[in-house]
Amino acid sequence: MSVRDFMSTTVLTVPPETKVSVAVNMMRENHIHRLPVIDDGQLIGLVTQGTIQAASPSKATSLSIYEYNYLLTKMTVKDVMETTVHTIEADDFLEDAIYEMRKYQIGVLPVMNKGAVIGIITNNDILDAFLDVTDYNEEGTVVQVFIKNDRPGVIFDIGKVMAENKLNIQTLMVTHQGTTKVVEIHVDKEVGFSVASRLSEAGFDAKEAEHYKKVD
C-alpha cells in the first residue's frame, strides 16, 4: 500500500503573504486544521491552528479583542508558519508515513511528487486505511488461526483448506501475540463457524472471533 492510495488529493494551499485572518477563515470554512504554504511552486512551510494559537497573545495580555483581531489582519502566515516541515513521497509505503508521524509526533504529512505538493495525509487517513485493509465496513466475521511454531508455507496450507472447502477469504492479515503468529481471516458472517471448524479439523488452532461488529 502506498501513500498515494490513501492521501487526500484536494489540498488547499496559501502563499506566504496570506493574512492570518484569511487562513483562519479558510480552515474554518473547509473544516481543516492546516494549510501548506507555497512560494513560487515550492513548499516553504505549514500553518496550522496550533502554530496560529502559539503565535497569538496569551490571555494575560492587556490587548482587547479588537486589538487582537487587528493583529490577525496584519500578520501573515509567513509570520506564524512552521518552517521545518516533514514530508512524504507519494509512492512511499503507508508504513513509512506512519513511522514518520510517530517519530516526529505529528499528525500530518504533505505528500510530494517531483518536488510539488500533490496531496496530504493525516492520522485520520491512516485510520481509514486500516479500516479499509481489515474490510471492517463489509459484513463478515473474523476467524483467528494461532501459529505457535511458524514454518514456511503455513499461509499456503491455510488457503488450501479454504479452497478445498470452497470457503472464500475476504481479507487476510497477520498479527502477533508475543511469539505466537495470528492469522486473521475475514470471511462471510454465515460461514465463520464452518471456516474455524474446517481449519481445526486440518490441525490448526482456529476459532471464530467473538467480538467483531460492522460499523453502521
VOBA-1610 file (N, C-alpha, C; in pm, whole numbers, padded with zeros to 5 digits, always signed):
BEGIN
Met+00085-00120+00000Met+00000+00000+00000Met+00088+00124+00000Ser+00059+00213-00089Ser+00137+00336-00096Ser+00060+00453-00037Val+00134+00558-00005Val+00072+00680+00046Val-00028+00734-00055Arg+00005+00722-00181Arg-00081+00771-00289Arg-00222+00711-00281Asp-00231+00586-00235Asp-00359+00516-00230Asp-00456+00575-00128Phe-00403+00643-00025Phe-00489+00687+00086Phe-00480+00836+00117Met-00397+00909+00045Met-00384+01052+00072Met-00507+01128+00022Ser-00526+01248+00076Ser-00629+01338+00026Ser-00567+01419-00087Thr-00632+01419-00202Thr-00575+01489-00317Thr-00626+01633-00330Thr-00732+01665-00257Thr-00781+01802-00256Thr-00706+01878-00148Val-00607+01956-00189Val-00521+02025-00093Val-00532+02176-00112Leu-00579+02244-00010Leu-00581+02390-00012Leu-00447+02441+00036Thr-00390+02532-00039Thr-00261+02591-00002Thr-00274+02743+00001Val-00176+02808+00060Val-00175+02955+00065Val-00034+03005+00037Pro-00022+03125-00022Pro+00109+03188-00037Pro+00150+03251+00096Pro+00279+03278+00115Pro+00327+03327+00245Pro+00270+03463+00287Glu+00227+03542+00189Glu+00177+03677+00224Glu+00029+03675+00265Thr-00033+03558+00270Thr-00173+03548+00310Thr-00190+03596+00454Lys-00290+03678+00479Lys-00317+03724+00615Lys-00363+03606+00701Val-00321+03607+00827Val-00358+03500+00920Val-00510+03490+00932Ser-00578+03604+00934Ser-00723+03603+00946Ser-00787+03530+00828Val-00730+03546+00709Val-00781+03477+00590Val-00757+03327+00603Ala-00638+03289+00650Ala-00606+03148+00668Ala-00699+03083+00770Val-00727+03154+00879Val-00818+03103+00982Val-00956+03077+00922Asn-01005+03172+00845Asn-01137+03156+00781Asn-01138+03040+00683Met-01029+03023+00608Met-01021+02912+00512Met-01029+02777+00584Met-00956+02767+00695Met-00958+02642+00770Met-01095+02616+00830Arg-01155+02722+00881Arg-01287+02707+00945Arg-01393+02667+00841Glu-01393+02736+00727Glu-01495+02710+00624Glu-01481+02573+00559Asn-01356+02520+00553Asn-01333+02392+00488Asn-01312+02277+00586His-01330+02307+00715His-01320+02206+00820His-01186+02132+00816Ile-01078+02210+00805Ile-00944+02153+00807Ile-00863+02223+00915His-00746+02168+00945His-00667+02219+01057His-00529+02269+01016Arg-00497+02258+00888Arg-00365+02305+00846Arg-00366+02341+00697Leu-00269+02427+00660Leu-00256+02472+00521Leu-00108+02474+00483Pro-00068+02400+00380Pro+00068+02412+00330Pro+00090+02553+00273Val+00209+02606+00294Val+00243+02739+00243Val+00335+02721+00122Ile+00292+02771+00007Ile+00365+02753-00118Ile+00414+02887-00170Asp+00542+02890-00206Asp+00600+03011-00264Asp+00675+02972-00391Asp+00631+03028-00501Asp+00693+03000-00631Asp+00696+02850-00658Gly+00586+02782-00625Gly+00574+02640-00652Gly+00642+02549-00552Gln+00709+02608-00453Gln+00783+02528-00355Gln+00716+02534-00218Leu+00717+02420-00148Leu+00666+02415-00012Leu+00767+02480+00081Ile+00724+02585+00151Ile+00817+02655+00242Ile+00772+02651+00387Gly+00650+02601+00411Gly+00605+02599+00549Gly+00468+02535+00562Leu+00422+02529+00686Leu+00290+02474+00716Leu+00228+02558+00826Val+00111+02612+00798Val+00042+02689+00900Val-00074+02605+00952Thr-00084+02597+01083Thr-00188+02515+01146Thr-00259+02596+01254Gln-00368+02540+01301Gln-00437+02605+01412Gln-00343+02617+01532Gly-00257+02517+01548Gly-00163+02518+01660Gly-00058+02627+01648Thr-00002+02646+01528Thr+00101+02749+01512Thr+00041+02888+01526Ile-00082+02905+01481Ile-00150+03034+01497Ile-00177+03062+01643Gln-00223+02961+01714Gln-00252+02978+01856Gln-00125+03009+01934Ala-00014+02940+01896Ala+00113+02963+01966Ala+00165+03104+01945Ala+00133+03162+01829Ala+00180+03297+01798Ala+00085+03404+01849Ser-00032+03366+01900Ser-00131+03462+01946Ser-00096+03511+02086Pro-00139+03631+02121Pro-00114+03683+02256Pro-00181+03595+02361Ser-00117+03581+02476Ser-00174+03498+02582Ser-00291+03570+02647Lys-00366+03496+02730Lys-00481+03555+02798Lys-00438+03663+02898Ala-00307+03661+02932Ala-00259+03759+03029Ala-00232+03895+02965Thr-00240+03901+02833Thr-00211+04026+02764Thr-00319+04130+02794Ser-00280+04254+02781Ser-00375+04365+02802Ser-00447+04401+02673Leu-00417+04329+02565Leu-00482+04360+02438Leu-00632+04330+02445Ser-00710+04417+02388Ser-00854+04392+02381Ser-00881+04299+02263Ile-01002+04247+02255Ile-01039+04159+02145Ile-01027+04232+02011Tyr-01053+04361+02014Tyr-01044+04441+01892Tyr-00898+04455+01847Glu-00811+04477+01947Glu-00669+04488+01914Glu-00614+04355+01865Tyr-00662+04247+01925Tyr-00618+04114+01886Tyr-00662+04083+01743Asn-00786+04111+01711Asn-00835+04089+01575Asn-00761+04176+01474Tyr-00725+04296+01518Tyr-00650+04385+01430Tyr-00513+04324+01398Leu-00450+04263+01500Leu-00321+04199+01478Leu-00333+04085+01377Leu-00442+04007+01387Leu-00463+03895+01295Leu-00476+03943+01151Thr-00533+04062+01134Thr-00550+04114+00998Thr-00419+04167+00942Lys-00321+04192+01027Lys-00192+04244+00983Lys-00086+04133+00968Met-00094+04030+01053Met+00003+03921+01048Met-00021+03834+00925Thr+00089+03782+00868Thr+00078+03691+00755Thr+00115+03549+00800Val+00080+03452+00718Val+00112+03314+00756Val+00263+03293+00763Lys+00339+03375+00689Lys+00485+03365+00697Lys+00534+03395+00838Asp+00460+03479+00911Asp+00499+03516+01047Asp+00476+03403+01147Val+00384+03312+01116Val+00343+03212+01216Val+00363+03067+01169Met+00402+03048+01044Met+00409+02911+00992Met+00525+02833+01050Glu+00511+02701+01048Glu+00619+02611+01085Glu+00705+02592+00961Thr+00835+02621+00973Thr+00922+02614+00855Thr+00992+02479+00841Thr+00997+02402+00949Thr+01053+02267+00940Thr+00937+02172+00915Val+00916+02137+00790Val+00801+02056+00750Val+00847+01918+00705His+00800+01817+00773His+00829+01680+00733His+00731+01639+00623Thr+00783+01576+00519Thr+00700+01538+00405Thr+00720+01389+00376Ile+00641+01340+00283Ile+00649+01200+00240Ile+00627+01196+00089Glu+00692+01104+00022Glu+00673+01088-00121Glu+00546+01007-00149Ala+00479+01038-00257Ala+00352+00974-00289Ala+00365+00823-00304Asp+00479+00776-00355Asp+00497+00633-00380Asp+00566+00561-00264Asp+00588+00630-00154Asp+00640+00563-00035Asp+00532+00472+00023Phe+00576+00374+00100Phe+00480+00285+00164Phe+00404+00359+00274Leu+00280+00315+00297Leu+00199+00375+00402Leu+00269+00361+00537Glu+00341+00250+00554Glu+00414+00228+00679Glu+00519+00336+00702Asp+00577+00388+00593Asp+00676+00494+00606Asp+00612+00621+00663Ala+00490+00649+00617Ala+00418+00767+00668Ala+00387+00750+00816Ile+00343+00631+00854Ile+00313+00604+00995Ile+00438+00622+01079Tyr+00550+00569+01030Tyr+00676+00580+01104Tyr+00717+00726+01123Glu+00705+00805+01015Glu+00743+00946+01024Glu+00654+01021+01123Met+00524+00993+01119Met+00433+01060+01213Met+00465+01024+01356Arg+00494+00897+01381Arg+00527+00852+01516Arg+00661+00911+01562Lys+00758+00911+01471Lys+00892+00957+01504Lys+00892+01104+01545Tyr+00818+01186+01470Tyr+00819+01330+01494Tyr+00696+01379+01571Gln+00610+01285+01613Gln+00492+01319+01691Gln+00407+01425+01621Ile+00376+01397+01493Ile+00295+01490+01414Ile+00175+01415+01358Gly+00075+01489+01314Gly-00048+01427+01265Gly-00074+01449+01118Val+00024+01505+01046Val+00002+01534+00905Val+00135+01535+00830Leu+00129+01491+00704Leu+00246+01498+00617Leu+00202+01545+00478Pro+00254+01656+00429Pro+00232+01690+00289Pro+00293+01581+00201Val+00223+01547+00094Val+00269+01440+00004Val+00330+01503-00120Met+00452+01459-00152Met+00527+01521-00259Met+00544+01429-00379Asn+00558+01490-00496Asn+00592+01419-00619Asn+00673+01513-00707Lys+00798+01479-00728Lys+00889+01562-00808Lys+00895+01705-00754Gly+00898+01717-00622Gly+00914+01847-00558Gly+00788+01929-00539Ala+00676+01877-00589Ala+00549+01951-00577Ala+00455+01881-00480Val+00375+01960-00409Val+00275+01904-00319Val+00156+01857-00401Ile+00127+01727-00393Ile+00014+01673-00470Ile-00095+01615-00380Gly-00070+01618-00250Gly-00169+01563-00158Gly-00128+01588-00015Ile-00209+01535+00074Ile-00178+01546+00216Ile-00234+01422+00284Ile-00159+01369+00380Ile-00207+01251+00452Ile-00203+01281+00601Thr-00311+01247+00670Thr-00326+01277+00811Thr-00344+01147+00890Asn-00342+01159+01022Asn-00363+01039+01104Asn-00503+00982+01082Asn-00599+01064+01046Asn-00732+01013+01015Asn-00731+00930+00886Asp-00651+00972+00788Asp-00637+00894+00666Asp-00575+00758+00696Ile-00480+00756+00790Ile-00415+00630+00830Ile-00518+00536+00894Leu-00604+00591+00979Leu-00707+00510+01043Leu-00806+00457+00939Asp-00842+00541+00841Asp-00930+00496+00734Asp-00865+00383+00654Ala-00733+00393+00634Ala-00662+00288+00561Ala-00667+00156+00636Phe-00653+00163+00768Phe-00659+00041+00848Phe-00796-00025+00837Leu-00901+00056+00844Leu-01036+00001+00832Leu-01057-00059+00694Asp-00997+00002+00592Asp-01010-00050+00457Asp-00937-00183+00442Val-00816-00191+00497Val-00737-00312+00488Val-00804-00429+00560Thr-00866-00399+00673Thr-00931-00505+00750Thr-01072-00535+00701Asp-01117-00461+00600Asp-01251-00484+00543Asp-01360-00463+00648Tyr-01336-00369+00739Tyr-01425-00352+00853Tyr-01566-00311+00812Asn-01579-00238+00703Asn-01710-00189+00662Asn-01791-00289+00582Glu-01737-00408+00565Glu-01810-00514+00496Glu-01867-00611+00600Glu-01987-00660+00574Glu-02048-00760+00661Glu-01959-00883+00664Gly-01932-00932+00783Gly-01849-01051+00791Gly-01807-01080+00934Thr-01720-01177+00948Thr-01667-01212+01078Thr-01520-01250+01060Val-01449-01262+01170Val-01306-01291+01166Val-01279-01427+01229Val-01202-01507+01159Val-01154-01634+01214Val-01005-01618+01241Gln-00964-01650+01363Gln-00824-01638+01402Gln-00757-01774+01402Val-00640-01781+01342Val-00560-01904+01341Val-00430-01875+01414Phe-00405-01947+01522Phe-00289-01922+01607Phe-00174-02016+01568Ile-00063-01957+01526Ile+00053-02033+01481Ile+00164-02016+01584Lys+00180-02116+01671Lys+00283-02105+01775Lys+00421-02139+01721Asn+00426-02229+01624Asn+00554-02267+01562Asn+00546-02235+01413Asp+00594-02119+01378Asp+00584-02074+01239Asp+00670-02162+01149Arg+00628-02173+01025Arg+00702-02254+00927Arg+00671-02201+00787Pro+00760-02224+00693Pro+00733-02182+00555Pro+00611-02255+00498Gly+00527-02182+00428Gly+00413-02242+00362Gly+00286-02250+00445Val+00288-02195+00567Val+00171-02208+00653Val+00050-02132+00595Ile+00072-02016+00536Ile-00038-01942+00474Ile-00092-02019+00354Phe-00003-02081+00278Phe-00046-02162+00164Phe-00135-02277+00211Asp-00097-02341+00321Asp-00174-02454+00373Asp-00312-02409+00422Ile-00319-02291+00483Ile-00449-02239+00525Ile-00536-02213+00403Gly-00477-02151+00301Gly-00551-02123+00178Gly-00597-02251+00109Lys-00516-02356+00118Lys-00553-02483+00056Lys-00677-02542+00123Val-00684-02536+00257Val-00801-02584+00331Val-00924-02504+00289Met-00908-02372+00278Met-01019-02287+00239Met-01067-02323+00098Ala-00974-02340+00005Ala-01010-02370-00134Ala-01079-02506-00145Glu-01026-02605-00075Glu-01083-02740-00082Glu-01227-02744-00030Asn-01258-02652+00062Asn-01394-02647+00118Asn-01478-02536+00057Lys-01425-02477-00052Lys-01496-02371-00124Lys-01538-02257-00030Leu-01445-02216+00055Leu-01469-02108+00151Leu-01390-01986+00107Asn-01458-01873+00093Asn-01398-01752+00040Asn-01327-01670+00149Ile-01211-01616+00115Ile-01138-01524+00202Ile-01163-01382+00153Gln-01220-01295+00240Gln-01239-01155+00203Gln-01107-01078+00217Thr-01047-01088+00334Thr-00914-01029+00357Thr-00839-01119+00454Leu-00707-01103+00456Leu-00623-01182+00547Leu-00514-01091+00601Met-00491-01098+00730Met-00389-01015+00793Met-00317-01097+00899Val-00188-01073+00912Val-00107-01145+01011Val-00063-01050+01121Thr-00093-01085+01246Thr-00051-01007+01361Thr+00028-01098+01455His+00068-01044+01569His+00145-01123+01664His+00091-01105+01805Gln+00090-01213+01880Gln+00062-01210+02024Gln+00184-01272+02091Gly+00278-01186+02128Gly+00405-01237+02181Gly+00479-01312+02071Thr+00512-01439+02096Thr+00583-01520+01998Thr+00488-01597+01906Thr+00358-01585+01932Thr+00258-01654+01851Thr+00213-01566+01735Lys+00218-01622+01615Lys+00169-01551+01497Lys+00019-01578+01484Val-00058-01474+01461Val-00203-01487+01449Val-00244-01447+01307Val-00301-01543+01235Val-00353-01516+01102Val-00502-01486+01117Glu-00541-01363+01084Glu-00680-01320+01098Glu-00746-01319+00960Ile-00846-01403+00943Ile-00913-01419+00815Ile-01053-01360+00824His-01080-01262+00740His-01214-01202+00734His-01295-01282+00634Val-01407-01340+00680Val-01490-01425+00594Val-01635-01384+00605Asp-01719-01441+00517Asp-01863-01416+00524Asp-01915-01458+00662Lys-02004-01376+00716Lys-02054-01399+00851Lys-02116-01537+00866Glu-02186-01582+00763Glu-02259-01708+00771Glu-02168-01830+00776Val-02042-01816+00733Val-01954-01933+00726Val-01842-01930+00829Gly-01847-01835+00920Gly-01740-01822+01019Gly-01716-01949+01097Phe-01825-02012+01144Phe-01812-02135+01222Phe-01754-02246+01136Ser-01799-02256+01011Ser-01750-02360+00920Ser-01601-02344+00893Val-01557-02220+00873Val-01416-02195+00847Val-01331-02239+00966Ala-01373-02198+01086Ala-01299-02236+01206Ala-01297-02388+01223Ser-01410-02454+01196Ser-01420-02600+01211Ser-01329-02671+01113Arg-01332-02630+00985Arg-01251-02696+00883Arg-01102-02679+00911Leu-01064-02562+00954Leu-00923-02539+00985Leu-00880-02619+01108Ser-00968-02630+01206Ser-00938-02711+01325Ser-00922-02857+01288Glu-01010-02905+01200Glu-01003-03045+01154Glu-00872-03072+01080Ala-00818-02966+01018Ala-00692-02981+00944Ala-00570-02968+01035Gly-00595-02951+01165Gly-00485-02945+01259Gly-00443-02807+01305Phe-00518-02705+01262Phe-00485-02568+01303Phe-00558-02531+01432Asp-00496-02443+01510Asp-00562-02387+01629Asp-00641-02266+01583Ala-00770-02289+01552Ala-00852-02184+01492Ala-00981-02164+01571Lys-01026-02038+01572Lys-01154-02008+01637Lys-01213-01883+01573Glu-01345-01875+01579Glu-01414-01756+01530Glu-01406-01648+01636Ala-01366-01528+01596Ala-01354-01417+01691Ala-01490-01384+01750Glu-01492-01355+01881Glu-01619-01330+01950Glu-01664-01185+01939His-01570-01094+01922His-01606-00952+01927His-01571-00885+01795Tyr-01662-00894+01701Tyr-01645-00825+01574Tyr-01779-00768+01531Lys-01784-00642+01504Lys-01909-00579+01462Lys-01882-00485+01347Lys-01975-00473+01261Lys-01966-00382+01148Lys-02016-00244+01187Val-01946-00140+01141Val-01990-00003+01165Val-02119+00023+01090Asp-02214+00091+01154Asp-02341+00126+01087Asp-02315+00235+00986
//
